[in-house]
Structures are given as structure tokens and as C-alpha cells.
Amino acid sequence: MLADYVERCPHCRVSLQGDEIPKEQQKSYNATHFTRKIGITKLEADRILYWECPDCHNNWSLK
């Protein structure tokens, strides 16, 4: 069974849980829902540097 938990923005506490992933694809994603958080990167880094909330636009570090 896949874990189903709600992740929240550490600043405004809004839910970052996105739309439900179609049942037949959930196992591939290892999740039940998509995420709304935005991964911020730079081309030079070629990786996610920090997260951004789509609602309050505040940033937080990767954990």
C-alpha cells in the first residue's frame, strides 16, 4: 500500500498535495498524488536547489 500523506508549505501551511495520480500509474510514481511544490534549479547546477510554494512563493531548502 502506498503512503498517502499531505505535505504542507512550511511558510503558509497550504496543502501541497496535487491531483490524484491515475490508479494504474501510482505504483510507478510510488505515490497516490502529484505534488504542487515547485523545484527551483539553475542550468549550471543540473539539480533542484530549493522548493517554492505555488501560493505564497516562499522558498525552503531541500531536506
Residue frames relative to the residue before (quaternion, step in Angstrom):
aa qw qx qy qz dx dy dz
M 1.0000 0.0000 0.0000 0.0000 0.00 0.00 0.00
L 0.3929 -0.7239 0.5206 0.2250 3.55 -0.90 0.94
A 0.5008 -0.6449 0.4855 0.3125 3.56 -1.08 0.74
D 0.1096 -0.7742 0.6219 0.0433 3.56 -1.01 0.86
Y 0.2182 0.7667 -0.5732 0.1896 3.58 -0.22 1.25
V 0.4079 -0.7040 0.5314 0.2359 3.54 -1.22 0.52
E 0.2156 -0.7564 0.6075 0.1106 3.55 -0.74 1.11
R 0.1634 -0.8016 0.5713 0.0656 3.59 -0.99 0.84
C 0.5612 -0.5663 0.4817 0.3638 3.54 -1.25 0.55
P 0.4357 -0.7178 0.4729 0.2669 3.62 -0.81 0.92
H 0.6678 0.4986 -0.2975 0.4657 3.60 1.25 -0.26
C 0.8283 0.1814 -0.0740 0.5249 3.59 0.62 -1.10
R 0.4074 -0.7662 0.4112 0.2790 3.59 1.38 -0.05
V 0.3730 0.7146 -0.5052 0.3083 3.62 1.20 0.35
S 0.5407 -0.6104 0.4670 0.3419 3.57 -1.13 0.62
L 0.2468 -0.7704 0.5741 0.1260 3.55 -0.97 0.91
Q 0.4222 0.6975 -0.4702 0.3380 3.57 1.28 0.26
G 0.2628 -0.7832 0.5509 0.1184 3.53 -0.79 1.09
D 0.7863 -0.2810 0.2412 0.4946 3.53 -1.25 -0.50
E 0.5783 -0.5746 0.4515 0.3627 3.53 -1.25 0.47
I 0.4041 -0.6710 0.5670 0.2551 3.54 -1.05 0.82
P 0.5510 -0.6083 0.4349 0.3705 3.63 -0.90 0.82
K 0.6224 -0.6059 0.3544 0.3462 3.56 -0.92 1.01
E 0.6959 0.4905 -0.2886 0.4380 3.60 0.88 -0.88
Q 0.7160 0.4171 -0.2526 0.4995 3.63 1.23 -0.26
Q 0.4537 0.7247 -0.4342 0.2835 3.61 1.23 -0.23
K 0.6460 0.5249 -0.3321 0.4437 3.58 0.95 -0.78
S 0.6349 0.5331 -0.3274 0.4534 3.61 1.04 -0.74
Y 0.7169 0.4189 -0.2340 0.5058 3.57 1.05 -0.81
N 0.2785 -0.7727 0.5068 0.2618 3.58 1.27 -0.41
A 0.6658 0.4086 -0.2967 0.5493 3.56 1.08 0.84
T 0.4352 -0.6916 0.5111 0.2668 3.57 -1.26 0.38
H 0.7894 0.1781 -0.0838 0.5815 3.58 1.22 -0.52
F 0.5089 -0.5925 0.5235 0.3404 3.53 -1.27 0.46
T 0.3955 -0.6903 0.5399 0.2750 3.59 -1.26 0.21
R 0.3893 -0.7143 0.5345 0.2292 3.55 -1.20 0.58
K 0.5253 0.6402 -0.4330 0.3561 3.62 1.18 -0.33
I 0.3488 -0.7459 0.5445 0.1600 3.52 -1.13 0.81
G 0.2896 -0.7471 0.5755 0.1635 3.55 -0.84 1.00
I 0.1838 -0.7905 0.5790 0.0776 3.57 -0.69 1.13
T 0.0156 0.8032 -0.5908 0.0740 3.54 -0.87 1.03
K 0.2482 -0.6949 0.6366 0.2241 3.53 -1.39 -0.03
L 0.6112 -0.5771 0.3866 0.3794 3.57 -1.05 0.67
E 0.6468 0.5344 -0.3261 0.4356 3.58 0.97 -0.82
A 0.6900 0.4969 -0.2826 0.4441 3.58 1.04 -0.75
D 0.1365 -0.8286 0.5252 0.1380 3.59 1.05 -0.77
R 0.7014 0.3366 -0.2834 0.5608 3.55 1.04 0.86
I 0.5731 -0.5521 0.4563 0.3982 3.56 -1.26 0.22
L 0.2670 -0.7878 0.5413 0.1229 3.58 -0.82 1.06
Y 0.7719 -0.1409 0.1053 0.6109 3.58 1.09 -0.74
W 0.4810 -0.6576 0.5068 0.2817 3.55 -1.33 0.27
E 0.1459 -0.7660 0.6178 0.1015 3.57 -1.24 0.50
C 0.4125 -0.6871 0.5439 0.2487 3.55 -1.07 0.82
P 0.4227 -0.7217 0.4854 0.2547 3.62 -0.82 0.92
D 0.6784 0.4882 -0.2919 0.4649 3.60 1.23 -0.31
C 0.8092 0.2344 -0.1253 0.5241 3.62 0.67 -1.04
H 0.3561 -0.7824 0.4383 0.2626 3.61 1.34 -0.22
N 0.4164 0.6665 -0.5018 0.3614 3.60 1.15 0.49
N 0.3456 -0.7398 0.5499 0.1760 3.55 -1.24 0.57
W 0.0129 -0.7685 0.6382 0.0441 3.55 -1.31 0.40
S 0.5788 -0.6258 0.4135 0.3201 3.52 -1.18 0.63
L 0.5879 -0.5356 0.4682 0.3851 3.50 -1.34 0.30
K 0.2306 -0.7828 0.5601 0.1427 3.57 -1.06 0.64
